Amino acid sequence: MTIIQLEYLLAVANCGSFSLAAEHCFVTQPSLSMQIKSLEEELGVVLLDRSKKPVIATEAGEVVLERARETLRAYDNIRESVAELKGEIAGRLRLGVIPTVAPYLLHKFLPGFVHDYPHVELEVKELMTRDIVDAMKHDRIDAALVAGGTCGDGIQEQELFDDRFFIYVSPDNPLYERSNVRIEDIDLCDLILLSDGNCMRDQVIELCQAKRGVPSHYYFESGSLDTLMRIVDCTQCVTIIPEMAVEYVPKEHRDRVKTLAKGATSRKIAIAVRRTFVKSSIIKALAESIRTYRK
């Protein structure tokens, strides 16, 4: 049994396909299949049900996968511990980022982080919060940039900074004439939101003390704040945007961004990791880079 075999097995379980797993591992499909078959022969059990689409683990496979995840975590921890002893920040970091953070923050700190920590192998995926939690549970990612307080039990968060909420208002909406808007003055029928699955949608609903069943003039299945702002531009609607998005509003539309009255809330941007995660030096370096380069 080898580390490579366990990595290939985990890749197939995560991808649900031998071909996709081979692409992910940068090997040919026959090579990957041969290694997994060799592992099955050594253990004397079938680990993957190849008749299913997507491929799923057998009962024995689930047991082996759980132990494989523990083994690979321990393997990574050895390399991380040795790197720390040598005074290096090194190793692999698989990072998830929610869609309402990724387009406004990644490009600010990634170049600096890569330059400052050349021995860190960084993989970044844009994922919804629920997918981030699932990916952490199944060891597909190590950490994530999320809105604080949204990941639940078993995950710890390190707060990075506050991200205030603003209202983006159509010129045809009565609130457009105001420079400061109270939450209670927002007509919920004019408020358009992100689609289900975006944690910011739930935060805005809580902020406005609204209910999911409140009718709206428009309904969109969009995970994009930019799309919502474009809809506001051509209707009489309003939407809520985070502060990190404000600087990307075109200058000719900045008059549509209004502050929310005192007492309105913000979200906290945080790094989330599993409670058992041990690559503390890499997480500390990531946090420092974000705080240094985001402004």
C-alpha positions, 0 to 999 in steps of 0.5 A: 500500500502506498501514498500514491494509491491512497491519493488516487483512490481519494481522487476517484471518490471525490471526482466520481470518475476515473477519467476526471480523477486521472486529469486531477492527478496528472496521470493517465487513466490506465496508470491510475486504474492499475494502482487502485486495482493493485490496492484492491487486490492487496486488501482483498476487497472491492473499494469502488463500485464501477457500475455506478455513474458517478463511481461510488465507494463500496461499504469497504471502500468507505472504511478505507477512504476514511482511513486514507484521509487520516493517513494523507493528513498525517503525511502532509503534517509530517512535511509541514512540521519539517518545513517549520523546523527549517523555518520555511512556510511550505506545503499545499493549501487547498483554498475555497472562496465564496462567490461574493468574496472571490472577485473582489479580494483574490486578485489583491492578495494572491500575487503578493502571497505567491511572491512571498511564499514560493514554497506554498502550493496553492489551489483555489476553488470558488464554492458556495458555503454549503459546498465548502463545508462538504469539501472540508468534511471530505478533505477536498479543501483545507481552508476557506474564505467565508462570511463569519458564522456560516460554516457550523460545528466542527469548523473554526474561524479566524476573523480577518476584517469587517465588510460593511453593507451598502444599498445599491438603488435604482434612480427610479426608486424613491430611496435614490434621493437619500444619502443614508437609508434606514433598513426599515424604509426599504420596500421588500417588494423592490429588494432583489437578492442573490439565489439560494445557497449564497450565505449573503442572501441569508444575511440580508434576509436576516438584516431586513427581517424579511421572510423568504416568501415575501413577493418581489417584482423580480426573481433571479437565480444568480450568484452574481452581485454584478448581475443584481446591480445591472438589474437595478440599473434598468428597473426600480429595484434595490439590492444590498452589496458589500463594501468590497464591491463598492470600488468596482461600481462604475464612477457614473453609477457611484451615486446609486450606492447609499450608506445604510443608517447607523445600526445596520450590520456588516459581515465579517470575512474569516478564514475557516478551517477544520478543528483538526487542521494543523497547517497553522504556519500557512494559515497565519501567512495567508491571513497576514497576506490578506490584511497586507495586500487587500487595501 
